[in-house]
Amino acid sequence: MRVILLSTLLIGCGKSDGGIPMGGGGIAVEPDTDPPPAPPPEPDTGSDSSDGDDTASTAPADDTASSTTDADGGAPPDDGGEDSGIVIEGTGYDRDDVAYNLTASDQSGTPFSLHDQYGSKIALVVGNLDVGTTADTLNNLNEIAGGHPDVAFIALIGRDALGVKCDQTCAASVQSTYGFSPVLWEASAAMPQFNAFVQSQNTRTYLIGSNMVIDWTKNGTANGSQVDGKLDDLE
């Protein structure tokens, strides 16, 4: 038996053709026949101008530090350029004075500002309806209003015919009766603006030019024919 085993071992050791050994003492290793891995690609430095996807050398899209336009391509806003309103400084209530502003509500409840009428000719009647001079003046000017379509006929009423403070209903009644529009009423119980414009009179009429300068005033009843001539000369 020992002779047979030795012969077998000798036969196995005699192979030299590179095959896998028969015994368990060695590790089977297949020959390395795979090609070597390809070298890694060289990094793109952006120097190749023929590469259409290469944007490394272009300026960032959002870099607008040196641009004179905004993000939408328009010119940058001009600081302070939007303020083009006309500032009117009132100086008094007599002829050649610039009229002070008058803010009140009209017969429909809409806010009104006298200075917003800049550019228009104005006939303003301020008075109380519980005295005859106010009603007479409103009636006289109503008769000539049709001949002056370029004039705004405005009334500011303090008290109604019963001596009660005028409200929106009162103003709507005056507008319907005398055709003035707007007819103004002051919400404040103290009526500081009415008192300032009426100048301690029961009725006071103002003719105001398009530049907001007072051209003519009349206390008491204003005669229609006299006002008619004044309006012809009003600028």
Secondary structure, DSSP 8 states (H G I E B T S, - for coil): -HHHHHHHHHHHHT--S----SSSSS-------S-----------S--TT-TT--TTS--TT--TT-SS-TTSS----TTTT---------BSSTTSBB---EEE-TTS-EEEGGGGTTSEEEEEEE-TTSHHHHHHHHHHHHHGGG-TTEEEEEEESB-TTS-B--HHHHHHHHHHH--SSEEB--STT-HHHHHHHTTSSEEEEEE-TTSBEEEEEES---HHHHHHHHHH--
